[in-house]
Each structure stands twice: as structure tokens, then as C-alpha cells.
């Protein structure tokens, strides 16, 4: 297994609570999650992961 350089390790830390909070801020009442603040939504973005798990 390869060692991850120390410089890159700091980017690998993921704060789940922070990420979930950002998603909750962006998510619209319809359930859509836009690509960015004020951005477009694409219903396929929510369907594709479900479909791909069953193929």
C-alpha cells in the first residue's frame, strides 16, 4: 500500500457534521440539492445513484 504524502493528508479529513450542515442549508423544500448556491438542480442527480446500485 502506498503512503499518502503529509501535505495531502490534511485534505483527507472530512467533518461529516459540517458537510451535512452545508447540504441542509442548500437543500430546497422539494428535496432538490442545487449544484451550488442559487444554482440549477437536476432530478437525475438524485436518481442516478439509486439506479446504478441495482444494475
N, C-alpha and C positions, 0 to 999 in steps of 0.2 A: 504494500500500500504506500502511496506517495505522501510525503509530508506537505502540509499546507504552509506556505511562507508566512511568517509572523505578520507581515504587512497586510496580508489578505484576511487573516483570522478575525480582525476587528469588524470586517464587513459581514462575517458569517453569523454574528449574534443577532437573534431575532427576538424581539419583545412582542410576544403574542398579544398581550393586552393592548399595546399601542397600535398594532396592526388592526385588531378587531375594532378598536375605538375609531380609527380612521375610516374603516368600512362602514361603520354605523353612521358616521357623520355624512358620508356620501350617499348612502342608500336612500332611494326615494320611497315614498309611501307605497308605490306599486310593487316594490321589491327590486326594481332595476338598480344596478350599480353602474353609474357612468364611468367612462374611461378616464375622466379627470374632472375636476371641479367645473361644473357648468357644461360638461361635455355630453356627447351623444351616448346613447345606450343601444345595445344590440341584444335582443332576446336570445339569439343563438349563443351568445357568450355564456348564458346560464344553462342552456340545454346541452351544448356540446359535451361537457364533461360527463353528464349522465348517460348519454348515448354511447360514448366511447368505452365506458365501463362494461357495456353489455354486448360488445361485438366480439 
